[in-house]
Amino acid sequence: MKLRQLTSLLALVLTCVAAHAQTPIHIALVRSVSNGAELTALDRGYFKDAGLDVVIDDIDTSADTMVLLAQNKLQIIAGGVSAGYFNAVAKGLPITIIADRVSTPIRHDLMIRPDLKDQIKDVKDLKGRVVASNGVGSVSTYETGKILETAGLKVSDVDIKVLRFPQMGAALANKAIDAALLIPPFVYDYAEQKFGVAFAQPDKLVQPSPMTIAVIIVNTDWAKQNHDALQAYVTAYLRGVRDYCNAYHDGSIRKEMIESIVRHGSERNPKILNEYPWPSRSPDGRVNVASMLDMQRWYVANKFSTASLPAERLVDASYAEAAVKKLGPFVLENKASTREGCR
């Protein structure tokens, strides 16, 4: 009798342990306001409820972390669409895009030094200038190149200097660079500190639109072995994305999300988050394939890549589509909002 009781108790303990086991997922994020989706999903327990133990690592640019993703040291990268992504897929590395992260309006800005505003009045005036990007072949370089093309220039007509976004303010202030392609919150931080002034906005100048410039990229070997866990992640992530979109449109969750973004350090100044618009995104995780293919074409044309791959090799929309089917249509809480994007 005692042996039976002991066996039953052990079976119960093992069942409870299994039920509470959490699948570990390491994701990498570039510091950005748009991190609010993942951070709120983390704080509100969406990942935990889905049986996931999500660990977040900070990175400077997704362009430098493709190898870590391919080696399964990271399972997911949330960042810009770099030339490195297309090169990695062309080489057969086990990675693919599964969802949108940031798309028009993205609120990026090619900012110039305040002391140059009377000298640099048009995009063509950037020729020969030092322009900062956060990575060689990064999406920031793509945006800069597309802006230059509106004035008949190429990215080779400027001197690209690679700096992390947090370094660009000091570089503008000490005149080490003339301009920098910046993302929120740095656009607003540096404008307030008078390190830079707004000059050229990709939202107005870059086509095709909506421009999908940041995405969720997954290790496909890990995905095949952990399909259910990845599907659970994407569903929980899109719950966070929809919270983000409601906060973006001044919904009731906005205050909570701002507190989450500040607490985790993606932006430490709540004033910036309260007073300035945020980057947009698709509440359904939808990637604009036309934008993706244009990026691939541009990287090849400017010798950052040799990849020319079909759309089906670049994007797997099945996880986002399944998540939307489960979650249903996105419901905008503040229907009076006239803000473009995140709908």
C-alpha positions in Angstrom: 0.0 0.0 0.0 2.7 2.4 0.9 4.6 1.7 -2.3 1.4 2.4 -4.3 0.9 5.7 -2.5 4.5 6.7 -3.0 4.3 5.9 -6.8 1.0 7.9 -7.1 2.5 10.8 -5.3 5.7 10.7 -7.5 3.5 10.6 -10.6 1.5 13.6 -9.4 4.7 15.6 -8.7 6.1 14.8 -12.1 2.8 15.8 -13.7 2.8 19.1 -11.9 6.4 19.8 -12.8 5.7 19.1 -16.5 2.6 21.3 -16.4 4.6 24.3 -15.0 7.7 23.7 -17.2 8.5 26.8 -19.2 10.1 26.6 -22.7 13.1 29.0 -22.7 13.3 31.4 -25.6 16.1 33.9 -25.9 15.2 37.0 -28.0 17.3 40.0 -28.9 16.0 43.5 -29.2 17.5 46.8 -30.5 16.6 49.6 -28.0 13.4 51.2 -29.4 10.0 52.5 -28.4 8.5 49.6 -30.3 9.9 47.2 -27.7 6.8 48.1 -25.8 5.0 45.2 -27.4 7.4 42.6 -26.1 7.9 44.3 -22.7 4.2 44.6 -22.0 3.7 41.0 -23.1 6.4 40.1 -20.6 5.0 42.3 -17.8 1.4 41.2 -18.3 2.3 37.5 -18.3 1.3 36.8 -21.9 4.5 34.8 -22.5 4.3 33.0 -19.1 0.6 32.1 -19.6 1.7 30.5 -22.9 4.2 28.3 -21.1 7.3 30.4 -22.2 10.3 31.6 -20.3 11.3 34.6 -22.4 14.8 36.1 -21.8 15.5 39.4 -23.5 19.0 40.5 -24.7 19.9 44.0 -25.9 21.7 44.3 -29.2 23.0 47.3 -31.2 21.8 46.1 -34.6 20.3 42.9 -36.0 22.9 43.0 -38.8 25.6 41.8 -36.3 23.6 39.0 -34.7 22.6 36.7 -37.6 25.3 34.3 -36.8 24.1 34.0 -33.2 20.6 33.3 -34.5 21.8 30.7 -37.0 23.8 29.0 -34.2 20.6 28.9 -32.0 22.3 31.0 -29.3 19.4 33.2 -29.9 16.0 31.8 -31.0 14.5 35.1 -32.1 15.8 38.5 -33.3 13.5 41.5 -33.3 15.3 44.2 -35.4 15.9 45.8 -38.8 15.9 44.1 -42.1 19.7 44.1 -42.9 21.7 42.9 -45.9 23.0 40.3 -43.5 19.5 38.7 -43.4 19.4 38.2 -47.2 23.0 37.0 -47.3 22.3 34.5 -44.5 19.2 33.0 -46.2 21.1 32.8 -49.5 23.8 30.8 -47.8 21.2 28.4 -46.5 21.4 29.4 -42.8 18.4 28.3 -40.8 16.6 31.6 -40.4 13.4 33.3 -41.7 11.1 36.3 -41.0 7.8 35.4 -39.4 6.2 38.8 -38.6 6.3 42.6 -38.9 7.8 44.7 -36.1 7.9 48.3 -37.4 6.2 49.6 -40.6 5.2 53.0 -41.9 4.9 55.5 -40.3 8.2 54.6 -38.7 9.1 58.1 -37.4 12.8 57.8 -38.4 14.7 60.9 -39.3 17.9 61.7 -41.1 19.0 64.5 -38.7 21.7 67.0 -39.4 23.8 69.1 -37.0 22.1 72.4 -36.0 25.1 74.4 -37.2 24.8 73.0 -40.7 21.1 73.8 -41.3 22.0 76.9 -43.4 24.5 74.8 -45.4 22.5 71.6 -45.9 19.2 72.7 -47.2 18.5 69.9 -49.7 19.3 66.2 -49.9 21.8 66.9 -52.7 23.8 69.0 -50.2 24.7 65.8 -48.3 27.2 64.8 -51.0 30.6 64.3 -49.4 29.3 64.6 -45.9 29.8 62.1 -43.0 26.5 60.3 -42.2 26.1 57.9 -39.3 24.3 54.6 -39.6 24.0 51.9 -36.9 25.5 49.1 -39.0 27.2 48.2 -42.3 24.4 47.1 -44.6 21.8 47.8 -41.9 18.2 49.0 -42.7 19.4 52.5 -41.6 21.9 52.4 -44.5 19.1 51.4 -46.8 16.9 54.3 -45.6 19.8 56.7 -46.0 20.5 55.4 -49.5 16.9 55.6 -50.6 16.7 59.2 -49.3 19.9 60.1 -51.2 18.4 58.6 -54.4 15.6 61.2 -54.4 18.3 63.8 -55.2 20.2 61.6 -57.7 22.9 60.6 -55.2 24.1 57.1 -54.1 25.1 55.9 -50.7 28.7 55.9 -52.0 28.4 59.7 -52.4 28.6 60.1 -48.6 31.0 58.8 -46.0 29.0 56.3 -43.9 30.3 56.1 -40.3 29.0 53.2 -38.2 27.9 54.2 -34.7 25.4 52.9 -32.2 22.3 55.0 -31.8 23.3 56.1 -28.2 26.7 57.3 -29.6 25.2 59.5 -32.4 24.1 62.3 -30.2 27.7 62.9 -28.9 29.1 62.5 -32.4 26.7 65.2 -33.7 27.5 67.5 -30.7 31.3 67.2 -31.2 31.0 67.5 -35.0 32.5 64.1 -35.7 29.5 63.5 -38.1 27.4 65.8 -40.2 24.2 63.8 -40.1 22.7 60.6 -38.7 19.8 58.3 -39.5 18.0 58.0 -36.2 15.0 56.1 -34.8 12.7 56.9 -31.9 13.4 57.6 -29.0 16.7 59.0 -30.2 15.1 61.3 -32.7 13.2 63.0 -30.0 16.0 62.9 -27.4 18.5 64.5 -29.6 16.1 67.1 -30.9 15.3 68.1 -27.3 19.0 68.2 -26.4 19.7 70.2 -29.6 22.2 67.7 -30.9 20.4 67.5 -34.2 17.5 68.9 -36.3 15.0 67.1 -38.4 16.0 67.0 -42.1 14.6 64.1 -44.1 12.0 61.6 -43.2 11.9 58.1 -44.7 8.1 58.0 -44.2 7.8 60.8 -46.8 10.5 59.8 -49.2 10.9 56.0 -49.3 8.8 53.8 -51.5 7.2 51.2 -51.6 5.0 52.0 -48.7 4.2 50.8 -46.1 7.9 50.2 -45.5 8.5 47.2 -43.3 11.8 48.0 -41.8 11.9 45.8 -38.7 10.7 42.3 -38.3 10.7 39.1 -36.1 13.3 36.6 -37.4 13.5 33.1 -36.0 15.9 30.1 -36.2 14.1 27.6 -38.4 15.8 24.5 -37.0 14.6 25.5 -33.5 11.2 26.3 -34.9 10.8 22.9 -36.5 11.6 21.2 -33.1 9.4 23.7 -31.1 6.5 24.5 -33.5 3.9 24.8 -30.7 6.2 26.9 -28.5 6.9 29.3 -31.4 3.2 29.5 -32.3 2.5 30.3 -28.6 5.2 33.0 -28.7 3.8 34.6 -31.8 0.3 34.6 -30.4 1.4 36.1 -27.1 3.6 38.6 -29.0 0.6 39.8 -31.1 -1.3 40.3 -27.9 1.4 42.6 -26.9 1.5 44.3 -30.3 -2.3 45.0 -30.1 -1.8 46.5 -26.7 1.0 48.6 -28.2 -1.3 49.7 -31.1 -4.1 50.7 -28.6 -1.5 52.6 -26.6 -0.2 54.2 -29.8 -3.8 55.5 -30.4 -4.0 56.9 -26.8 -6.0 53.9 -25.4 -6.4 53.1 -21.7 -3.3 51.0 -21.6 -1.0 53.8 -22.7 0.1 54.9 -19.2 0.9 51.3 -18.3 2.9 50.7 -21.5 4.9 53.9 -21.0 5.8 52.8 -17.5 6.9 49.4 -18.8 9.1 50.9 -21.6 10.7 53.3 -19.0 11.2 50.6 -16.4 13.0 48.3 -18.8 15.1 51.1 -20.1 14.1 51.2 -23.8 13.4 54.9 -23.1 14.1 56.5 -19.7 12.3 59.7 -20.3 8.5 59.4 -20.0 8.1 62.9 -21.3 9.3 61.8 -24.7 6.8 58.9 -24.8 3.9 61.1 -23.7 4.6 64.0 -26.1 5.9 62.4 -29.3 4.3 59.8 -31.7 5.6 56.3 -31.7 6.7 54.0 -34.6 3.8 52.2 -36.1 3.3 48.4 -36.9 0.8 46.0 -38.2 -1.5 44.7 -35.4 -1.7 41.4 -37.4 2.1 41.1 -37.8 1.7 41.5 -41.6 4.9 42.0 -43.6 4.8 44.1 -46.8 6.5 41.8 -49.2 6.9 44.5 -51.8 9.0 46.5 -49.3 11.0 43.4 -48.4 11.9 42.7 -52.1 12.9 46.3 -52.7 15.3 46.1 -49.8 16.8 43.0 -51.3 17.1 44.7 -54.7 18.8 47.8 -53.1 21.3 45.8 -51.1 22.3 43.9 -54.2 22.5 47.1 -56.3 24.8 48.7 -53.7 27.0 45.6 -53.2 25.9 44.8 -49.7 24.5 41.5 -50.9 24.4 39.1 -53.8 21.1 37.5 -52.8 18.1 37.5 -55.2 15.6 35.3 -53.5 11.8 34.8 -54.1 9.4 36.1 -51.4 8.6 32.5 -50.2 12.2 32.1 -49.2 12.2 35.3 -47.2 9.0 35.3 -45.2 6.9 32.6 -43.4 3.6 34.2 -42.6 1.9 31.1 -41.3 2.6 31.7 -37.6 1.2 35.3 -37.7 -1.8 34.1 -39.7 -2.6 31.3 -37.2 -2.2 33.8 -34.3 -4.7 36.2 -36.0 -7.1 33.4 -36.6 -7.0 32.6 -32.8 -7.1 36.2 -31.6 -9.6 37.5 -34.1 -9.6 41.0 -35.8 -7.8 43.8 -34.0 -10.2 46.1 -32.2 -9.2 49.8 -31.9 -10.3 51.0 -28.5 -10.0 54.7 -29.2 -12.1 55.0 -32.4 -11.8 58.8 -32.3 -8.1 58.6 -33.0 -7.0 60.0 -36.4 -3.4 58.9 -36.1 -2.2 57.1 -39.1 -0.8 53.5 -38.8 -1.2 50.7 -36.2 -4.6 49.7 -37.5 
